[in-house]
């Protein structure tokens, strides 16, 4: 597959997947979701690959889904159903994969971007990183596993603060809450990510996939069903007048 909206590069036993729409805050489009699925499948099929790194080009990690594309679609509900469904396909494959996933976060991870972070096994972030659900701002319910994984990672009270109250977790706070594995300076992010990938890939790689499976078995048992529930819920929100108004206002703001 030709990758146009993400960059996929191989470095030894590591595959780097870079979201590459920096001027749009790396907002996820349907095409990007399709490429994400293909990249995960390609890396999984390569026996020499053991680590997958997720990162975003430019200032942001990922600003969420492509609301502008959805708003301009003739069928916004269908657009959202397709986008969420395809991302869920890739995220479920990633969760079930033998690959160890590292998220390198240099900026905001919002909405679906938070979902990408939550689906990673390790999260290395800089002080400029921030983490937010963001769905409440536009009248949508979570997707990309956020409603399933966030309470497990940060606890139900903090998940309620973020998901219902719209609280933004700054980098240090996210580290304290267990949302981030390690905090490094911006100048050290790439090097530390490379170092961690080398450490993982340079060890007993035969145990990585099986150990990951054992560590995540309990949460994965109901994950697919929950992702399907998220798709139905977020799609249903499109029919709400307040949601439509909030999305339209958001799209106008990002045009400026």
N, C-alpha and C positions, 0 to 999 in steps of 0.2 A: 504493500500500500504506500502511496505517496503521501507524506505528511506535510500539510501546508499550514496548519494552525497550531501545531505543536512541533517542537524539535525533539527528535529521538536520536541520542548518540550513545555509542557503546565505548566503554573504557574498561578493558579487561573483563572482570566478572560483574561489572556494574553497568546498568543502563540508566541514563539520565533522561527523564521525560520533563520537558520544559514547556509550560503553557506560554504561548507566544502571541498574545494580543495586548502588548503593554499599554498601548494608548487607550484601550477599552478596559483597563484594569484586569486583563486576562479573563474577562467574563466568558463563561462557557457557552458555546454555540452548539447546535446539533452536529455540525461537521466536526467540531472539537471532540464531542462525546464519542462519535464514531471512531475518530482517530485514537482516542484514549483506549477504547475497547481493543482496537487492533494492536496498539503498542503493548498493552498488558498481555494479550494473547501471544504476541511475537516473543516477548521476553520470557514468558512461562515455557514456551516450546523450546527455548534454547538451553540445553543442559549445562552450558558453560556460564550461564548468567545466574547469579545468586542474590543480587541486590538491585532494587529499583528505587531511584531517587526522584521525588516530585519537587519541582520548583517553578517559580513564575518569573518571566522576564520583566525587567524594569522595576518600577517602584512598588508594585503590588504583588502579593502571592496569587490571590484570586478573589475578585470582587463578587463572585456568585454566578448565577445564571444570566443569560443574555436577555434581560427584560426589554431592551429596546427592540430586539428582533421579535420577541413575542408580541409586543404592542403593535408592531407594524405588520404582523401576520394576519392573513384573512381569517384564520382559525386559531386564536390565541390559546384556547383550551387544548386543541390538538397539538399545537407547537409545544406547549408545556408538558403534555403527556409524553410526547416523543422524546423531548430533551431529558426529562427526569428518568424515563424508562431506560433510555440508552446509557445514561450515566450510572444508573443502578446496576445495569448489566455488567459494566466495567468494574464497578466497586465491589460487587459480589464476587466476581472472578478474582479480583485482587485479594479480597478477604480469604478466599479459599485457596489462594496460590501458595506455593512453597516459597516464593520470593519474599525476602525481608524488605519492607518498604520504609524509606526514610523521607520525611518531608523537611525541606530546607526553606524556612519562612523568613523573608526579609521585610515584609510589609503586612498590610491588612489581609486577613483571611476571613471573608464574610460569606454567609449563606452557604452555598455549595462549596465554597472555598474552605469553610470550617469543616464541612463534611470530608473533604479530601484529607485534612489534617487528622481528623478523628479516625480515619481508616488506615492511617500510617502506624507502623510499629514503633518508630522513633521520630521525634520532632525536635529539630534543632532550630532555634530562632534567634533573632537579633533584638536589641532593645527597641527597635522601630516597629517590630511586629505587633499586631493587635488581632484579637479574635472576637468575632461577634456573630450572633445568629442572623440578625438583619431582616429576617422574614416578617416580623411584626411591623416593620416600618412601611412595608408595601402590602400589608394585609394578607400575607400568604402563610401557610403552614410549612414546617420544615420538610426538606427532602435530603437525598444523599446520605441517609443514615443518621442525620443530626439528632432527631428525636429519640433514636434508639441508643446511640453511642454516647451522647453528651452526658446523660445522667449517670452512666456507668463510669465515665472518666472523672467527672468533677463532682458527682453527687447530685441528688435530686433538688436540693435547695438552690445550689448555684446554677443548676440547669434551668430552674424556674426563673431565676434572676435574668439569665441570658435569653432564654426562649420566650418568656412571657413579658419580662420587664425591659428587655432590650439592652441590658448591661453589656458594656464592652470590657473585655478582659485585656488589660495591657500585658506586655511581655512578662514582667516580673510576677504579676498576679497569676498569669497562666502557668508559669513555672511552679509557683506555690500550690496551685490547684491540681497539678499533675497533668495539665493539658500539654505542656511542653516538657520534653526530656532534659534539654540542656540549653542554656542561654550563652551566646558568644557575641563578641563585637562584630559589627558588619564586615570589617576587613578580614575576620577569621572564619566567616560562615562557610565559604567554599572549601577552604583547607580542612576545616574540622569535619565537614561532610565527607570529603574524600578519605580522610583518616578513618572515620567510622566505617565507611564502606569497605575499605581495605582490611580493617580488623575483622569484620564479619566474613568477608569472602576469603580471608587468609587463614581461617580457622577450620574446624571440622564441619565442612559444609553439608555433609551427609545428615547432620542432625538438625539443621536449620528449619527445613520444611516440616518434618515431623514434630519438632518442638513447638513451632508456631501453631500447628494444628491442635496440639494438646492444650496450649495456652488459651486458644480462642474457641475451643469446641463448644463450651456452654453458651456463649453469646451467639455463635453462628447457627445454633439449632433453630432459632426463630427469626434469623435476620432476613431471609428471603421474603417471608410473609410480611414482615414489618415494612420492608422496602416497597412492596406492592401496595400496602396500606397508605404509605406516604404519597405514592403517585396519585391514588384516588383522592386523597384529601387535598393535596395542593392543586389538583386540576379543578376540583369542585369550587375552590375559592374564586376562580375567575368569574363566576356568575354573580359574585357579590359586588354591588355598586361601589361600596367604599373601597374595595380592593382595586377596582378599575380606576378610580380617581387617584388613589395613591400611586399606582404604577405609572399613570399618565404624568403625574407631577414629578415623579422620580426621573422619568425619561426626559422631561423638559429640563430638569436641573443638570443632567449630564451632558446636554447639548451645549451648555454655556462653556 
